[in-house]
Structure formats: C-alpha cells, structure tokens
Amino acid sequence: MAAIFITPQLAQRLERAEAQHLARQVETYAELYPGQRARTIAIAGGMAALTIGAFGRKLNHVTGFGLGASASLDELAALEAAYAAHGLATEIDVCPYADAEALKLLAARGYSVNAFSNTYIKSLDDAGAAFHPASGVEIVHVTAENAAEFFNACVAGFSVQMQQRPLALLEALARIAMARSDTRLYLAIVDGNVAGSAGLGLIEPEGTAVAHLYIASTLPAYRGRGIQQALLQARLLDAQREGFALASITARPSNVSARNALRAGFELAYTKSTFVRPLHNAVQG
C-alpha cells in the first residue's frame, strides 16, 4: 500500500473529524448527566470540551485549534477562565498544519508544550485483504442483549492501565459510547468469555467521512493474544462496508494503541503538540 501524502486539506479533514468526535462525546455526556454544565465552545476553527474537573484533560481539552479560523486574545482569555472555573488548566492540541498566527497567540498568552499525541490513518481500500483475525478470537457486535457485557468489559479493561483514571470517568466514557448513534460497539470473545471491547465512530463532519476507532481495551487475562488486532480488523471491515475510505486513531506516542495501529497497517499522519497554560496563570489573567 502506498503511503498517504498528508496535505493541509487532509489534516483539516482529520482535525474536523476529531473535533466532531469530541463534541459528540460532550453532547452525549450532557444528555446522560444533566446538570453537570457540560458544553463545547467553538474557538479558532477547533472545539473546546468542558465537562467536570475530575475528568482531567480526557473530556476537557481543545482540538483542531488554528485550522481555518483565528481567535483573539480576549476569546482565548475567556476560554481560560472557563477552564479555571472547573479547576483546570487550559490544554490545547495543535497539529503541525495550524496557522502560524495561532502559535503567536499561544505564545502571547504564555503557553508551553508539555505532551504530544499522534494521529494515525489508514486507507480502507485494502482493509479486506488485511483482515486476519487471531485464531480463537470471535468478534461480535454489541446489542441490547449484551450491552451490559460491553460496559463491564470496557470499564474493567481501562481500570488496569499505567495511567490510572477515575472510575467515574471510565464509566462515563463507556456510557457515552453506548449512547452515541454514530458509534458501533464490539466485543471480543475467547472460549465463550469476553476478552476485550472497542468502538467505531462513523463520523461525517461537513461531508468528509472519517471512521474513527476508539475506546478499545483488553481484559488483563487476555492481553498479548491478538485481541486488539482482531477488534481493529473487524472495525476496518465494517467501516469499509459502510463506504468510508479513511480510518483514524489518536494515541500517545509509543503506547499500546499506537503499536497496535501500526501493526494493523496504519501510518503516522502527524504529531500534535499539547500547549498548556497553567491554572495559576489563568487565574491571574
């Protein structure tokens, strides 16, 4: 398979899809948990997510910043104040194709880079040829009958990670995925037991479709047995059958999700920098 050439237009397509994915997470959370003041804010061509402070950056960050639009110092200061009201620093993910003016704006407000994330992509033209499920792994779709199994497996899989997250966040993420109309959910079955779970977001922002693979986890007893590869390939096939030509995954560099994506034939599109303005700076203005 020939490498995909990344253009500014393709980067904008991927960033719009990720912003749409984040917005739908927040919107669904607001529907499931009314009264939490969860909301999204459009800024500089991107999307800011605000939920509750205990969730950290997972549902409280900005993506797509600086692509196709600009922001003022006042708009950015207002966003910082909104995050500060939740007890959070402002975290903004910026892709390499963002406008230079966006970087100047962040510099003027005292931001610095503290982390990176990778966007991986795969053409679905050859997804069928790449489908080789692990021996002994059965992939099934989640329905009303096995929804509770998905919820339990999703939470349990993410509960045992190097970076521990609050149980309330893990439960919220599982319920959000289950409630989204644009998401298909999957279970991996080994010897009649649930071994892993995953989701596929079929996202069509402004007519540019991207199949976004997310919320994948494996139960500790089944790790190292090809569970995630089987879940990846099943989702790629489904996306291809739905007419999607491009799939994406977002992951921190060198983590398990990143390695699984590369093994499944994804390629690195670009690395995004996470710009952060500390909370005490936001309070001081």
ChimeraX attribute file (.defattr): number of C-alpha atoms within 10 A of each C-alpha:
attribute: neighborCount
match mode: 1-to-1
recipient: residues
	/A:1	8
	/A:2	5
	/A:3	12
	/A:4	13
	/A:5	7
	/A:6	13
	/A:7	11
	/A:8	12
	/A:9	11
	/A:10	15
	/A:11	20
	/A:12	19
	/A:13	20
	/A:14	27
	/A:15	24
	/A:16	26
	/A:17	25
	/A:18	24
	/A:19	23
	/A:20	20
	/A:21	21
	/A:22	22
	/A:23	22
	/A:24	20
	/A:25	21
	/A:26	23
	/A:27	19
	/A:28	22
	/A:29	23
	/A:30	17
	/A:31	13
	/A:32	14
	/A:33	12
	/A:34	10
	/A:35	8
	/A:36	13
	/A:37	12
	/A:38	19
	/A:39	15
	/A:40	20
	/A:41	13
	/A:42	17
	/A:43	21
	/A:44	22
	/A:45	19
	/A:46	24
	/A:47	24
	/A:48	26
	/A:49	25
	/A:50	27
	/A:51	23
	/A:52	19
	/A:53	16
	/A:54	16
	/A:55	18
	/A:56	19
	/A:57	18
	/A:58	14
	/A:59	22
	/A:60	26
	/A:61	23
	/A:62	27
	/A:63	28
	/A:64	31
	/A:65	27
	/A:66	25
	/A:67	25
	/A:68	12
	/A:69	15
	/A:70	16
	/A:71	16
	/A:72	12
	/A:73	12
	/A:74	9
	/A:75	13
	/A:76	17
	/A:77	15
	/A:78	14
	/A:79	20
	/A:80	23
	/A:81	20
	/A:82	17
	/A:83	24
	/A:84	19
	/A:85	15
	/A:86	16
	/A:87	16
	/A:88	25
	/A:89	25
	/A:90	27
	/A:91	26
	/A:92	25
	/A:93	21
	/A:94	26
	/A:95	24
	/A:96	14
	/A:97	19
	/A:98	21
	/A:99	17
	/A:100	11
	/A:101	13
	/A:102	19
	/A:103	16
	/A:104	12
	/A:105	17
	/A:106	17
	/A:107	13
	/A:108	10
	/A:109	18
	/A:110	14
	/A:111	20
	/A:112	15
	/A:113	14
	/A:114	11
	/A:115	14
	/A:116	16
	/A:117	19
	/A:118	20
	/A:119	23
	/A:120	21
	/A:121	26
	/A:122	25
	/A:123	20
	/A:124	21
	/A:125	12
	/A:126	15
	/A:127	21
	/A:128	15
	/A:129	9
	/A:130	13
	/A:131	17
	/A:132	12
	/A:133	18
	/A:134	15
	/A:135	11
	/A:136	12
	/A:137	23
	/A:138	20
	/A:139	21
	/A:140	15
	/A:141	17
	/A:142	20
	/A:143	14
	/A:144	8
	/A:145	7
	/A:146	13
	/A:147	17
	/A:148	13
	/A:149	17
	/A:150	24
	/A:151	20
	/A:152	14
	/A:153	23
	/A:154	27
	/A:155	24
	/A:156	19
	/A:157	21
	/A:158	21
	/A:159	18
	/A:160	14
	/A:161	11
	/A:162	8
	/A:163	7
	/A:164	10
	/A:165	16
	/A:166	12
	/A:167	14
	/A:168	11
	/A:169	17
	/A:170	21
	/A:171	16
	/A:172	20
	/A:173	22
	/A:174	19
	/A:175	20
	/A:176	20
	/A:177	24
	/A:178	22
	/A:179	16
	/A:180	16
	/A:181	11
	/A:182	14
	/A:183	18
	/A:184	21
	/A:185	23
	/A:186	23
	/A:187	29
	/A:188	25
	/A:189	17
	/A:190	17
	/A:191	9
	/A:192	9
	/A:193	11
	/A:194	20
	/A:195	26
	/A:196	29
	/A:197	31
	/A:198	26
	/A:199	25
	/A:200	25
	/A:201	24
	/A:202	22
	/A:203	22
	/A:204	17
	/A:205	17
	/A:206	10
	/A:207	8
	/A:208	15
	/A:209	19
	/A:210	23
	/A:211	29
	/A:212	24
	/A:213	23
	/A:214	21
	/A:215	19
	/A:216	21
	/A:217	28
	/A:218	27
	/A:219	19
	/A:220	15
	/A:221	9
	/A:222	13
	/A:223	14
	/A:224	9
	/A:225	16
	/A:226	17
	/A:227	28
	/A:228	27
	/A:229	19
	/A:230	21
	/A:231	29
	/A:232	24
	/A:233	21
	/A:234	23
	/A:235	27
	/A:236	28
	/A:237	18
	/A:238	17
	/A:239	24
	/A:240	20
	/A:241	13
	/A:242	11
	/A:243	11
	/A:244	21
	/A:245	19
	/A:246	19
	/A:247	25
	/A:248	23
	/A:249	22
	/A:250	20
	/A:251	18
	/A:252	15
	/A:253	16
	/A:254	11
	/A:255	10
	/A:256	12
	/A:257	19
	/A:258	21
	/A:259	13
	/A:260	16
	/A:261	23
	/A:262	14
	/A:263	12
	/A:264	19
	/A:265	16
	/A:266	21
	/A:267	20
	/A:268	20
	/A:269	21
	/A:270	16
	/A:271	19
	/A:272	22
	/A:273	19
	/A:274	21
	/A:275	22
	/A:276	20
	/A:277	21
	/A:278	17
	/A:279	18
	/A:280	12
	/A:281	15
	/A:282	22
	/A:283	15
	/A:284	7
	/A:285	11
